[in-house]
Amino acid sequence: MQHLVTLDNIHPHIVIYRNHNGQLQRAYLILAVAYKVSVSWTKQKESYDHYFVLSYDTRLKMLFIFSHIFSLSQSNNGSFDVLSVCSPPQPIPFVSVGVVAAAKPLVTHLKLISYNMWNTNELEGETYDDRINRMGKLLSNSGADIIALQEVRYDYNLLSDYGKNQIFHLYRHLKEYQYIFQPAMSYGLRDYIRVEEGVAVLSKYPIISHDYILLYRNRYNYEDDYHQRICLHVEVAVPVIGRLHVFVTHLSLNAVSRLRSVVEIWRFMSQYKGNKVLMGDLNTEPHSHTIRFLKGMLTVNGVSTENLYDVWDYAKYHHNNNSLSGLTFSTLEEKLTKRIDYIFTYLLPENSVQWVGFLDDGLRQLQATSDHVGVTVQLKFTRKL
């Protein structure tokens, strides 16, 4: 798949140049080529199928890994290794593990984190590598099962010992995780430099499918709606729990676009049955129409949500303390003043939120790890097997 440059995010940009014979030529400008690759090592007793999305930077002439997921091989013949270029993996049938007495409830927990990683910014007095290493250790020490990230970049301009690909910088600290990085947009062209930003999901459990949608963008309000936004969906197979649908987004700075986007996200979520979570930087506070819609308190063009809950409401209710603010922004100031990062849950009746908290190392201003504090939740799942 070729990544063509556009100047308006719609029409491919055409470059006019002279060939070696002096004739004028017209061509599309290609910054990158994406490859989907599957690799299977079937000589081992327990073999795995690995699926990669590789992005080839045509200027650097290098390959970068944007996604890596794997699962037990569905065809263990023990005879040869396989390397093929392929379509994305089809959803893998989930098989629950363990045998217990009939009707005996089996309880397990899952910890999730949503975190805006503040793309490739660096603070005075330290390098980007200092900050990303601190972030990698913070996420690794969190013990999270699933991590949703916003403002993840591939940046040609990035000066780092670890390369241009941010998701791989974090993977150095989180090697037991599978991951999907999905760029949402490319920044304005300057000397045809490639800078892409999007969202990502890392999971300790097999990612069995993934897709995304483009969200509404108000092209008439270019200043507030410069960035294309997406909602990434990742389906994770968790032992005992079954399938969990994870949705991650980073909403627009424009209020009209945010409201239209969450309607699109709810319709997207409604295509999937079972336990679901929506995580991300929504760029708006709890009193806004956007959050009221997600909570089922507002109907938009005949559409309303149901059974979708803000986990921070759980914290306030169970602690009987309405003063719990859940503030997440901005760590660059002396005090946090806004709550714009959220986790929403849609859980089957036997499952529940167990506790809610923050991913926060306490560092502020010139020592901040990100300009956001992360939100974390532990979910309790009960199944009768």
MIDO-496981 format. One line per 10 residues: number of its first residue (from 1); for each residue y, z, x of N, C-alpha, C. Coordinates in steps of 0.05 Angstrom, whole numbers, plus 5000, padded with zeros to 4 digits. Atoms other than C-alpha are relative to their C-alpha. Layout:
REM residues N
NUM) Y/Z/X/Y/Z/X/Y/Z/X | ...
END
This chain:
REM residues 385
1) 4976/5000/5017/5000/5000/5000/5025/5000/5018 | 4975/5002/4984/5067/4978/5030/5022/5016/4987 | 4976/4986/5010/5129/5022/5023/5024/4983/5006 | 4977/5017/4997/5188/4976/5011/5026/5015/4998 | 4973/4987/5001/5260/4996/5024/5015/4989/4976 | 4982/5008/5021/5307/4995/4964/5027/5013/5005 | 4973/4988/4999/5382/5007/4960/5007/5014/4974 | 4995/4988/5026/5379/5027/4886/4976/5013/4988 | 5025/4988/5009/5309/5056/4880/4986/4983/4979 | 5013/5018/5019/5290/4996/4837/4992/4974/5013
11) 5005/5027/4989/5296/4929/4873/4996/5001/5030 | 5005/5000/4971/5266/4916/4942/5024/4988/5015 | 4977/5009/4983/5319/4907/4997/4990/4977/5017 | 5007/5024/4985/5318/4838/5028/5017/4998/5025 | 4987/5003/4974/5335/4829/5101/5001/4970/5007 | 4997/5028/4991/5362/4762/5126/5003/5000/5030 | 5000/5001/4971/5349/4745/5199/4993/4971/5009 | 5007/5026/4988/5340/4686/5246/4974/5002/5015 | 5025/5000/4985/5271/4670/5272/5003/4987/5027 | 4998/5009/4972/5255/4645/5342/5009/4971/5001
21) 4989/5027/5001/5274/4574/5320/5028/4998/4991 | 4973/4999/5009/5342/4596/5297/5004/4996/4970 | 4998/5004/5029/5325/4587/5223/5003/5027/4986 | 4996/4975/5016/5348/4638/5171/4975/5006/4984 | 5024/4991/5014/5291/4678/5141/5008/5023/4982 | 4996/4977/5018/5288/4727/5083/4973/5016/4998 | 5025/4984/5001/5238/4785/5082/5007/5028/4988 | 4997/4973/5009/5227/4852/5049/4998/5018/5025 | 5001/4981/4978/5239/4911/5095/4978/5022/4994 | 5022/4981/5004/5175/4953/5102/5003/5023/5021
31) 4998/4977/4982/5184/5023/5131/4973/5013/5005 | 5025/4986/4997/5113/5048/5120/4978/4985/4985 | 5024/5010/5014/5043/5029/5099/4981/5024/4995 | 5018/4977/5006/4997/5079/5063/4972/4990/4998 | 5029/5006/5000/4922/5079/5072/4985/5023/4987 | 5018/4980/5011/4870/5116/5031/4973/4996/5013 | 5024/5002/4983/4809/5131/5074/4981/5023/4992 | 5021/4980/5004/4743/5167/5060/4982/5001/5024 | 5017/4997/4977/4700/5195/5115/4977/5020/4992 | 5022/4983/5006/4630/5224/5106/4982/5004/5025
41) 5019/4994/4978/4587/5259/5159/4974/5009/4987 | 5024/4994/5015/4518/5256/5128/4976/5008/5016 | 5023/4992/4983/4475/5275/5188/4996/5030/4999 | 5002/4971/5001/4490/5349/5177/4984/5009/4976 | 5016/4989/5022/4448/5393/5132/5017/5002/4975 | 4981/5000/5022/4509/5406/5088/5023/4982/5007 | 4979/5019/4993/4553/5345/5092/5022/5000/4980 | 4976/5000/5017/4622/5336/5064/5012/4972/4999 | 4984/5024/5002/4662/5277/5038/5029/5008/5003 | 4972/4995/4995/4733/5277/5065/5017/4977/4991
51) 4982/5021/5010/4790/5239/5033/5028/5004/5012 | 4974/4998/4987/4855/5224/5070/5019/4980/4988 | 4979/5020/5003/4921/5191/5054/5015/5000/5026 | 4987/5003/4974/4949/5164/5119/5025/4982/4996 | 4976/5015/5001/5020/5139/5126/5007/4989/5027 | 4994/5014/4975/5035/5088/5180/5030/4994/5001 | 4972/5004/4996/5107/5090/5205/5003/4974/5016 | 4999/5025/4986/5123/5018/5223/5020/5000/5023 | 4981/4999/4978/5180/5038/5269/4988/5016/5023 | 5012/4984/4979/5143/5093/5307/4973/4988/5009
61) 5027/5011/4996/5077/5054/5302/4980/5023/5004 | 5018/4976/4999/5041/5120/5288/4990/5006/4972 | 5011/4991/5026/4996/5146/5232/5005/5030/4997 | 4996/4972/5007/5011/5212/5197/4983/5007/4976 | 5017/4992/5023/4965/5251/5150/5017/5014/4979 | 4985/4989/5022/4999/5263/5083/4982/5017/4982 | 5018/4985/5017/4937/5289/5046/4972/5001/5013 | 5027/4997/4990/4868/5316/5065/4986/5018/4980 | 5016/4983/5018/4818/5340/5013/4970/4994/5006 | 5029/5004/4994/4742/5349/5019/4983/5016/4981
71) 5019/4986/5017/4681/5370/4980/4972/4994/5010 | 5028/5005/4993/4605/5374/4988/4993/4972/4992 | 5007/5028/5005/4577/5304/4993/4982/4998/4975 | 5016/5005/5024/4548/5276/4929/4976/4983/5006 | 5024/5017/4993/4498/5233/4967/4992/5008/5028 | 5010/4991/4974/4464/5271/5024/4974/4986/5007 | 5025/5013/4992/4415/5222/5054/4993/5005/5029 | 5006/4992/4973/4420/5249/5125/4995/4978/5020 | 5007/5023/4983/4419/5180/5157/5023/4990/5017 | 4979/5013/4984/4488/5155/5179/5027/5011/4992
81) 4972/4993/5006/4562/5167/5182/5013/4977/4986 | 4987/5020/5017/4608/5130/5134/5030/5002/5004 | 4971/5001/4999/4680/5108/5143/5008/4976/4982 | 4993/5021/5018/4711/5068/5087/5029/5003/4990 | 4975/4999/5013/4778/5050/5057/4994/4999/4970 | 5009/4996/5027/4775/5071/4985/5022/5007/4981 | 4982/4989/5020/4808/5090/4920/4999/5030/5001 | 5001/4971/5000/4825/5163/4908/4974/5009/4988 | 5026/4991/5010/4763/5205/4894/5001/5005/4971 | 5003/4994/5028/4738/5209/4823/4996/5030/4997
91) 5004/4972/5004/4738/5279/4793/4971/5008/5004 | 5027/4991/4993/4677/5317/4819/4990/5019/4979 | 5011/4981/5020/4632/5351/4767/4999/5028/5012 | 4999/4972/4990/4643/5426/4774/4975/5014/4991 | 5023/4984/5006/4582/5470/4778/5006/5029/5007 | 4994/4972/4995/4592/5545/4770/4978/5012/5017 | 5019/4988/4982/4558/5589/4821/4993/5028/4992 | 5009/4972/5006/4518/5653/4814/4985/5001/4974 | 5015/4995/5024/4469/5678/4762/5003/5030/4993 | 4996/4972/5008/4484/5742/4723/4987/5003/4973
101) 5013/4994/5025/4455/5776/4662/5017/4988/4977 | 4987/5013/5023/4471/5743/4595/5023/5018/4989 | 4977/4987/5013/4540/5760/4566/5013/5022/5017 | 4987/4981/4982/4559/5802/4626/5025/4988/5011 | 4976/5012/4991/4632/5790/4642/5002/5000/5031 | 4996/5002/4971/4647/5766/4712/5029/4996/5005 | 4971/5000/4996/4717/5780/4736/5007/4990/5029 | 4991/5009/4974/4752/5744/4793/5031/4996/4999 | 4971/5002/4999/4824/5737/4816/5009/4977/5017 | 4989/5023/4986/4868/5681/4842/5029/5006/5005
111) 4972/4995/4992/4933/5688/4880/5014/4974/5005 | 4984/5025/4997/4986/5633/4875/5028/5006/5009 | 4973/4997/4990/5052/5623/4909/5016/4974/4995 | 4982/5022/5001/5111/5577/4895/5023/5005/5020 | 4981/4995/4978/5159/5567/4953/5015/4975/5007 | 4983/5022/4991/5218/5522/4969/5004/5004/5030 | 5001/4996/4971/5212/5511/5045/5026/4990/5014 | 4974/5006/4988/5284/5486/5055/4999/4977/5020 | 5005/5024/4984/5262/5420/5085/5002/5005/5030 | 5000/4998/4971/5280/5411/5159/5024/5014/5012
121) 4976/4986/4990/5341/5455/5164/4994/5019/5023 | 5002/4979/4980/5352/5499/5224/5025/5016/5001 | 4978/4981/5000/5397/5559/5234/5011/5003/5028 | 4987/4997/4974/5446/5574/5289/4985/5021/5017 | 5014/4981/4982/5412/5607/5349/4970/4997/5001 | 5029/5005/4998/5342/5581/5336/4994/4971/4994 | 5008/5028/5005/5304/5515/5332/4985/4998/4973 | 5016/5005/5023/5269/5484/5273/4971/5011/5004 | 5028/4990/4994/5202/5500/5307/4998/5030/4997 | 5001/4971/5003/5220/5574/5309/4997/5007/4970
131) 5000/4993/5028/5232/5574/5234/4974/4991/4987 | 5024/5009/5013/5171/5533/5214/4976/5016/5009 | 5022/4983/4991/5125/5576/5257/5001/5027/4985 | 4997/4975/5015/5153/5639/5223/4991/4996/4971 | 5008/5006/5027/5142/5606/5155/4969/4997/4999 | 5029/5003/5000/5071/5586/5173/4985/5026/5001 | 5013/4973/4998/5053/5657/5193/5004/5016/4974 | 4995/4986/5025/5086/5684/5129/4981/4991/4978 | 5019/5010/5020/5044/5638/5085/4971/5007/5007 | 5027/4993/4992/4981/5651/5125/4993/5029/4994
141) 5005/4972/5005/4989/5726/5120/5001/5008/4970 | 4998/4994/5028/5002/5721/5045/4973/5002/4986 | 5026/5000/5013/4928/5710/5029/4999/4984/4975 | 4999/5016/5024/4946/5660/4975/4976/4981/4999 | 5021/5020/5004/4891/5617/4946/5011/4972/4996 | 4987/5026/5005/4938/5562/4923/5030/5003/5005 | 4972/4999/4993/5008/5547/4950/5013/4974/4991 | 4984/5023/5009/5059/5501/4917/5026/5000/5015 | 4977/5002/4984/5115/5477/4961/5020/4979/4990 | 4979/5019/5007/5181/5442/4947/5017/4994/5026
151) 4983/5009/4977/5229/5405/4995/4983/4996/5025 | 5017/5006/4977/5173/5381/5040/5008/4971/5009 | 4990/5026/4990/5194/5323/5085/4982/4987/5021 | 5006/5016/4976/5171/5268/5130/5028/4990/5009 | 4973/5005/4991/5233/5259/5174/5000/4988/5028 | 4999/5014/4974/5240/5207/5229/5019/5013/5019 | 4980/4988/4983/5301/5244/5255/4993/5028/5011 | 5006/4972/4994/5266/5311/5262/4992/5003/5030 | 5006/4994/4972/5265/5339/5333/4981/5024/5000 | 5020/4979/5001/5201/5380/5335/4978/4994/5019
161) 5024/5004/4982/5144/5390/5384/4976/4992/4984 | 5024/5004/5017/5097/5381/5324/5001/4973/4985 | 4999/5026/5013/5120/5311/5301/5020/4999/4977 | 4980/5006/5021/5156/5285/5240/4990/5009/4973 | 5013/4996/5026/5109/5308/5184/4997/5030/4994 | 4999/4971/5004/5125/5377/5156/4975/5013/4989 | 5024/4988/5011/5062/5388/5116/4979/5006/5022 | 5019/4995/4978/5022/5382/5180/5009/5023/5018 | 4990/4977/4984/5068/5432/5215/4989/5026/4988 | 5011/4976/5013/5046/5484/5163/4970/5001/5002
171) 5029/5001/4999/4974/5461/5165/4989/5012/5027 | 5008/4988/4975/4971/5485/5237/4994/5030/4997 | 5004/4972/5005/4974/5556/5209/4981/5004/4976 | 5015/4997/5025/4933/5542/5146/4977/4980/4999 | 5020/5020/4996/4873/5504/5170/4976/5002/4981 | 5021/4998/5020/4826/5530/5117/5007/4988/4973 | 4990/5011/5026/4867/5496/5063/4997/4969/5000 | 4996/5028/5006/4862/5427/5033/5029/4996/4991 | 4972/5003/5008/4929/5395/5019/5006/4972/4990 | 4989/5025/5010/4966/5340/4981/5030/5001/5003
181) 4971/5003/4998/5036/5319/5000/5008/4974/4986 | 4992/5023/5015/5070/5273/4951/5030/4996/5002 | 4972/5006/4999/5138/5244/4970/5011/4992/4973 | 4987/5008/5026/5186/5236/4911/5021/4979/5004 | 4978/5018/4996/5243/5198/4942/5005/4996/5030 | 4992/5006/4973/5272/5167/5005/5030/5003/5001 | 4971/4996/4997/5342/5186/5029/5013/4973/5007 | 4984/5024/4995/5397/5134/5036/4995/4988/5027 | 5006/5013/4975/5386/5083/5090/5023/5002/5020 | 4981/5001/4978/5422/5091/5156/4984/4991/5025
191) 5016/5012/4978/5396/5045/5211/4971/4998/4993 | 5028/5003/5009/5333/5038/5168/4982/5023/5010 | 5015/4977/4992/5311/5108/5185/4984/5011/4976 | 5018/4991/5021/5253/5136/5144/5002/5031/4997 | 4999/4972/5006/5266/5204/5112/4991/5003/4970 | 5011/4997/5027/5223/5223/5051/4997/5030/4994 | 5003/4972/5008/5222/5287/5011/4984/5002/4974 | 5016/4997/5024/5174/5313/4958/4989/5028/4998 | 5013/4975/5004/5127/5368/4938/4971/4999/5010 | 5027/4999/4988/5059/5392/4962/4985/5024/4987
201) 5018/4978/5009/4999/5435/4942/4980/5004/5022 | 5021/4993/4982/4953/5471/4990/4981/5019/4986 | 5020/4985/5015/4888/5501/4965/4976/5007/5017 | 5025/4991/4986/4830/5542/4994/4975/4989/4986 | 5022/5010/5016/4786/5511/4940/5002/4969/4997 | 5000/5030/5001/4766/5437/4930/5020/4989/4980 | 4982/5015/5018/4820/5392/4902/4984/4975/4991 | 5018/5021/5009/4780/5345/4858/5014/4976/4987 | 4985/5023/5008/4835/5301/4831/5030/5006/5002 | 4971/4996/4999/4910/5291/4835/5014/4975/4990
211) 4983/5022/5008/4964/5248/4804/5029/5011/4996 | 4972/4991/5003/5039/5251/4789/5015/4982/4981 | 4983/5017/5016/5094/5225/4744/5028/5001/5012 | 4972/5000/4994/5165/5204/4759/5015/5012/4977 | 4984/4987/5021/5216/5246/4721/5026/4985/4995 | 4975/5013/5008/5278/5223/4685/5022/5005/5021 | 4978/4998/4982/5338/5208/4728/5025/4988/4987 | 4975/5009/5012/5409/5202/4702/5016/4983/5021 | 4988/5018/4980/5433/5141/4742/5030/4997/4997 | 4971/5001/5004/5503/5147/4712/5014/5024/5012
221) 4989/4976/4987/5513/5215/4745/4989/5002/5028 | 5012/5004/4973/5498/5195/4817/5003/5025/5017 | 4995/4977/4983/5529/5257/4848/4980/5023/4995 | 5018/4978/5007/5486/5308/4810/4971/4991/4999 | 5028/5009/5004/5424/5264/4803/4993/4979/5021 | 5005/5019/4977/5419/5229/4871/4970/4997/5006 | 5029/4999/4991/5346/5249/4883/4982/4992/4977 | 5022/5004/5019/5286/5221/4847/4982/5025/5000 | 5017/4976/5002/5243/5279/4821/4973/4992/4988 | 5027/5005/5011/5169/5282/4805/4987/5026/4991
231) 5018/4977/5006/5116/5328/4776/4973/4992/5011 | 5026/5004/4988/5053/5331/4818/4979/5017/4986 | 5023/4986/5013/4987/5350/4784/4976/4999/5019 | 5023/4997/4983/4929/5376/4825/4979/5016/4984 | 5023/4987/5014/4861/5395/4795/4983/5014/5021 | 5014/4984/4980/4827/5451/4834/4974/5011/4987 | 5026/4989/5009/4753/5471/4826/4996/5027/5014 | 5002/4973/4989/4748/5547/4835/4973/5012/4991 | 5025/4988/5008/4679/5581/4836/5004/5022/4979 | 5000/4981/5023/4666/5622/4773/5022/4993/4980
241) 4978/5005/5018/4735/5605/4745/4997/4973/4986 | 5001/5027/5010/4723/5531/4736/5024/4984/5010 | 4978/5017/4992/4779/5480/4737/5027/5012/4993 | 4973/4991/5004/4851/5500/4745/5019/4977/5005 | 4980/5021/4998/4907/5450/4733/5026/5011/5011 | 4975/4990/4987/4966/5461/4780/5021/4978/4999 | 4977/5019/5001/5033/5427/4767/5023/5011/5016 | 4977/4991/4983/5090/5431/4817/5022/4980/4998 | 4977/5017/5003/5160/5404/4811/5024/5012/5014 | 4974/4991/4990/5231/5409/4838/5021/4985/4984
251) 4983/5014/5020/5281/5394/4783/5027/4993/5010 | 4974/5011/4994/5348/5359/4784/5022/5021/5000 | 4976/4983/5002/5416/5390/4795/5016/4994/4974 | 4987/5008/5025/5437/5355/4730/4987/5012/4976 | 5012/4985/5022/5427/5395/4666/4987/4981/4980 | 5013/5020/5019/5413/5333/4622/4973/4991/5011 | 5025/5009/4987/5361/5309/4671/4978/5021/5000 | 5020/4978/5000/5328/5377/4676/4987/5003/4973 | 5011/4996/5027/5320/5383/4601/4981/4977/4992 | 5018/5023/5006/5291/5313/4593/4975/5002/5018
261) 5023/4998/4982/5246/5326/4653/4979/5020/4991 | 5020/4980/5009/5213/5389/4625/4986/4991/4975 | 5014/5012/5023/5198/5352/4561/4978/4981/5010 | 5020/5018/4988/5163/5299/4603/4978/5016/5013 | 5020/4984/4987/5127/5353/4643/4981/5012/4980 | 5017/4988/5020/5102/5388/4580/4981/4979/4988 | 5018/5021/5010/5075/5322/4553/4978/4994/5021 | 5019/5005/4978/5042/5310/4621/4979/5022/5001 | 5018/4978/5000/5011/5380/4620/4981/5000/4977 | 5015/5000/5025/4987/5371/4549/4976/4981/5001
271) 5023/5019/4998/4940/5315/4571/4975/5014/5011 | 5022/4986/4987/4896/5367/4606/4993/5025/4986 | 5009/4976/5014/4854/5421/4575/4993/5022/5020 | 5008/4978/4983/4839/5490/4602/5024/5015/5012 | 4980/4983/4988/4878/5538/4647/5019/4983/5017 | 4979/5016/4987/4944/5510/4674/5022/5018/5010 | 4976/4986/4990/5002/5534/4717/5021/4978/5007 | 4977/5016/4992/5071/5503/4728/5016/5016/5019 | 4986/4985/4979/5106/5523/4792/5022/4982/5012 | 4980/5016/4985/5170/5503/4827/5028/5011/4999
281) 4972/4994/5000/5244/5506/4840/5012/4984/4977 | 4990/5014/5024/5274/5490/4772/5030/4997/5000 | 4971/5003/4997/5347/5494/4795/5016/5008/4976 | 4986/4990/5023/5367/5532/4733/4992/5029/4994 | 5005/4972/5005/5371/5604/4708/4988/5005/4973 | 5017/4995/5024/5332/5638/4652/5014/4995/4973 | 4986/5004/5026/5387/5631/4598/5003/4970/4993 | 4994/5028/5004/5389/5555/4605/4982/4987/4978 | 5017/5014/5019/5362/5505/4554/4974/4992/5012 | 5025/5008/4987/5311/5482/4605/4979/5022/4999
291) 5019/4978/5001/5278/5551/4610/4993/5008/4972 | 5005/4993/5028/5286/5566/4536/4980/4980/4988 | 5019/5020/5009/5248/5501/4522/4972/5007/5010 | 5027/4993/4989/5191/5520/4569/4988/5024/4988 | 5011/4976/5012/5185/5588/4537/4994/4997/4970 | 5005/5004/5028/5179/5557/4468/5022/5010/4982 | 4977/4990/5015/5247/5583/4446/5019/4978/4990 | 4983/5022/5006/5278/5514/4438/4984/4975/4995 | 5013/5025/5006/5255/5449/4406/5019/4977/5009 | 4984/5022/4991/5279/5384/4438/4988/4974/4989
301) 5010/5025/5012/5272/5319/4399/4973/5002/4987 | 5025/4996/5014/5216/5348/4358/4977/5010/5017 | 5020/4990/4982/5178/5373/4419/5005/5029/5007 | 4998/4972/4992/5163/5446/4434/4975/5008/5014 | 5023/4990/4985/5117/5484/4480/4986/5021/4984 | 5014/4978/5012/5064/5534/4461/4982/5013/5021 | 5017/4985/4982/5028/5589/4500/5006/4996/5029 | 4991/5003/4972/5069/5575/4563/5018/5024/5006 | 4987/4975/4995/5093/5640/4594/5012/5002/5028 | 4987/4994/4975/5142/5658/4649/4988/5026/5011
311) 5014/4976/4991/5104/5707/4693/5018/5023/5005 | 4982/4978/4996/5166/5747/4707/5005/5016/4975 | 4998/4985/5025/5170/5765/4633/4977/5020/4998 | 5023/4981/4999/5101/5797/4643/5008/5024/5017 | 4992/4978/4983/5129/5839/4700/5019/5019/4986 | 4980/4983/5014/5188/5864/4659/4987/5015/4977 | 5012/4987/5023/5145/5880/4598/4981/5022/5009 | 5020/4980/4992/5089/5917/4635/5012/5022/5017 | 4986/4978/4986/5138/5956/4678/5021/5013/4983 | 4981/4989/5019/5180/5970/4617/5028/5003/5012
321) 4975/4999/4985/5241/5953/4658/5014/4973/4999 | 4986/5025/5003/5288/5898/4635/5020/4994/5023 | 4981/5004/4978/5330/5907/4698/4987/4985/5023 | 5013/5015/4980/5277/5872/4740/5011/4971/4999 | 4984/5025/5002/5316/5810/4759/4984/4975/5009 | 5014/5023/4990/5267/5765/4796/5016/4980/5016 | 4982/5018/4985/5323/5736/4839/4986/4988/5024 | 5014/5014/4978/5301/5684/4889/5019/4984/5018 | 4982/5018/4986/5365/5650/4915/5028/5014/5002 | 5006/5013/4975/5401/5649/4964/4998/5020/5023
331) 5004/4981/4977/5375/5685/5026/5021/4995/5022 | 4979/5005/4980/5433/5654/5065/5024/5017/4995 | 4979/4982/5007/5479/5702/5030/4991/5029/5005 | 5007/4972/4996/5481/5778/5038/4981/5010/4979 | 5017/4992/5023/5450/5787/4969/4991/4976/4984 | 5010/5021/5018/5407/5744/4924/5015/5002/4973 | 4984/5000/5024/5445/5723/4862/4989/4983/4977 | 5010/5018/5021/5403/5672/4823/4970/5001/4998 | 5029/5004/5003/5333/5664/4794/4996/4971/4991 | 5004/5028/5006/5316/5591/4798/4972/4990/5007
341) 5028/5006/4993/5243/5593/4822/4982/5013/4980 | 5016/4990/5023/5188/5601/4770/4971/4993/5004 | 5028/5007/5005/5114/5604/4755/4996/5005/4971 | 5007/4998/5028/5093/5590/4684/4970/4997/4998 | 5029/5002/5004/5021/5600/4660/4993/4992/4971 | 5013/5007/5025/4980/5570/4604/4971/5008/5004 | 5027/4989/4994/4916/5612/4604/4984/5002/4975 | 5019/4996/5022/4855/5614/4560/5000/5030/4993 | 4996/4973/5009/4852/5679/4519/4987/5022/5017 | 5014/4979/4985/4803/5716/4564/5012/5005/5027
351) 4988/4997/4974/4848/5708/4625/5028/5010/4998 | 4974/4987/5002/4913/5742/4643/5014/5001/5027 | 4984/4994/4976/4969/5756/4693/4994/5029/5008 | 5006/4973/4991/4951/5817/4736/5025/5013/5013 | 4975/4990/4989/5015/5825/4777/5017/4977/5010 | 4981/5020/4992/5077/5788/4798/5017/5011/5024 | 4984/4990/4978/5117/5793/4863/5014/4977/5014 | 4985/5019/4984/5154/5756/4918/4985/4994/5027 | 5006/5006/4972/5138/5720/4983/5026/5003/5015 | 4974/4994/4989/5194/5752/5023/4996/5017/5026
361) 5002/4985/4975/5197/5773/5096/5025/5017/5005 | 4977/4983/4998/5264/5807/5084/5022/4990/5017 | 4980/5011/4982/5302/5763/5132/5022/4985/4984 | 4978/5011/5015/5371/5741/5110/5020/4986/5019 | 4978/5014/4986/5430/5697/5131/4989/4985/5024 | 5007/5016/4977/5422/5671/5202/4971/5004/5010 | 5028/4996/4993/5351/5698/5207/4981/4990/4978 | 5016/5008/5024/5326/5669/5140/4978/4980/5007 | 5022/5019/4996/5259/5634/5139/5003/4976/4982 | 4992/5021/5018/5281/5593/5079/5024/5009/4985
371) 4978/4990/5016/5341/5594/5033/4991/5011/4973 | 5012/4988/5025/5294/5615/4976/4980/5022/5008 | 5022/4981/5000/5248/5674/4965/4978/4988/4983 | 5022/5011/5016/5179/5653/4941/4992/5018/4978 | 5011/4984/5022/5147/5675/4876/4970/5000/5002 | 5029/4999/4998/5076/5699/4876/4988/5015/4975 | 5013/4988/5023/5028/5717/4820/4970/5002/5005 | 5029/4998/4999/4956/5743/4817/4990/4998/4971 | 5011/5004/5026/4916/5718/4758/4972/5012/4999 | 5026/4987/5005/4855/5753/4729/4984/4982/4981
381) 5017/5017/5016/4798/5709/4703/4974/5014/4993 | 5025/4987/5009/4740/5735/4662/4983/4979/4985 | 5018/5019/5012/4680/5693/4644/4974/5014/4993 | 5026/4990/5008/4616/5709/4607/4980/4978/5006 | 5019/5020/4991/4559/5672/4641/4972/5005/4988
END
